[in-house]
Amino acid sequence: MLAPAIFTLDIGGRPTLAFEAKNLRESQQLCHEYWLRRDIADLTSNGAPLWDGKARLRARRSTEDEIAAYREAARDATQPQDDLLLAYLVELDSSER
C-alpha cells in the first residue's frame, strides 16, 4: 500500500494549508467539505479571512518546502495520529488556533 502523499490547499492561488491524502482525487474532495469551508472562512491571517467564500479552492501536490512545513507540524502535533492534520502555511491571527 502506498503511503499518503502531502497536498496543499491553495485559496485563490495562495498556498494556505498542507495535509495528507491517499491521492489527488481524495485531496480535491477536501475542498468540498463543509467543515473545512466553515473553518477557513472563520480563521484570519493579518486580520483578513483565509477564505471569502468566493475564491477558488484548489488542492495540488505540495512543494518540498510545503512538505517540510507539514512534517514539522506533524512532529509538533498533540492530536491523535488518525486525525486529519491541517498544517497552516500562513500565520493565523493569535486569537485563534
N, C-alpha and C positions, 0 to 999 in steps of 0.2 A: 504494500500500500504506500502511496506517495504521501510524504509529509505535507501538511498545509503550506501554502505559499503566503507571502505577505503582499497585501494590496493596499493602495492608497485611495482615499475618497477625496476627489477634487470637488470643491464647491465653487462654481463659477470660474473654473480654471485655476483655483488656488488650492495647492495640496494642504489638506486640513487634518486628516487623521489616517492612521495606518491600523490595519487589522489582519487577522489570518482568515483564510477561506480555502476550501478544497480546490477551487478552480475559478476561472474568470466569471463564469455564469453565476456561481454562488455569490461571488463578491458583488456582482451587479444587482443581485436580488436585495442586498442590504440597502441599496439606495431607495428602495420602495417601502422599507419597513416604517410603519407609523411611529413607533417608539423612537427610532433614530431621528426621523424628521422633527419630531417634537423636541428632542433633546438639543439638536443643533440649532433649532430656532430659539431656544431658551438661553443657550450659552452665548457669552460675549467675549470678544477679544478687542482690547483697546476701546471699549465702550460700544462697539458695533456688534450686532448679532452675527454669529457664524454663518447663518443662512437666513435670507429674507423671505423664504417661501417661494421664490421665483427662480433664483439662479439654478443652473443645471447641476445636478449631482451626477458624477461620473466616477466609477471605480476602474482602476487600472493597476497593472503590476507596479510595485514600488521600486524606486531607485535604490542604489546601495546605501545612500545617506538615510533614506526613509526606513530601510530595513534595520540599519544600525539604531536609529531612534526607537523603533518598535522593540527591538531586542533589549535595549536599555530599560524601557518602560516595563517590559515583561519581567526583567530581573528585580525591579523595584516594586512590582505589584504585590498587593496584600490580599487580593481576591482569590477565590478557588481557581485552580488550573483549568477547569472545564468551562468557566465563564468566558464569554467573548471579551477580549481585551481590546479597548479602543485607545490607541496611543495618539494623543493630540500632537500635531506638528506645529501648531500655533500656540502662542501663550494665551491662556484663558485668564479672564479677569479674576482677581483674588477672592471675590465673594462667592465664587462657585467652585466646584470640584477641586 
